């Protein structure tokens, strides 16, 4: 019984992580710019800026061997990115 419980916890955790990384994909507008997340690339106003990946609620931007981390939250069609206390809000482009 205990093992079954931990297997269920693991499966639910993996599903949540998978859903959170997919939720950021797409085009977003706000802060005077359009940003886009593809499978692993980040664009600003149509120009590829860097690669990225998601770890829980952290967005890791990778550029020239360096990694920058910001937190993010997707609530419906609103994306909020927070870096050192400063928040930026974007709306999903449909």
GIGI-V988157 format. One record per residue. N is the residue number from 1. BURIAL is I if it has 9 or more other ideal C-beta (glycine too) atoms within 8 Angstrom, else O. Layout:
N:BURIAL + N:BURIAL
//
This chain:
1:O + 2:O + 3:O + 4:O + 5:O + 6:O + 7:O + 8:O + 9:O + 10:O + 11:O + 12:O + 13:O + 14:O + 15:O + 16:O + 17:I + 18:O + 19:O + 20:I + 21:I + 22:O + 23:O + 24:I + 25:O + 26:O + 27:O + 28:I + 29:I + 30:I + 31:O + 32:O + 33:O + 34:I + 35:I + 36:I + 37:I + 38:O + 39:O + 40:O + 41:I + 42:I + 43:I + 44:I + 45:O + 46:O + 47:O + 48:O + 49:O + 50:I + 51:I + 52:I + 53:O + 54:I + 55:O + 56:O + 57:O + 58:I + 59:I + 60:I + 61:I + 62:I + 63:I + 64:O + 65:O + 66:O + 67:O + 68:O + 69:O + 70:I + 71:I + 72:I + 73:O + 74:I + 75:O + 76:O + 77:O + 78:I + 79:I + 80:I + 81:I + 82:I + 83:O + 84:O + 85:O + 86:O + 87:O + 88:I + 89:I + 90:I + 91:I + 92:I + 93:O + 94:O
//
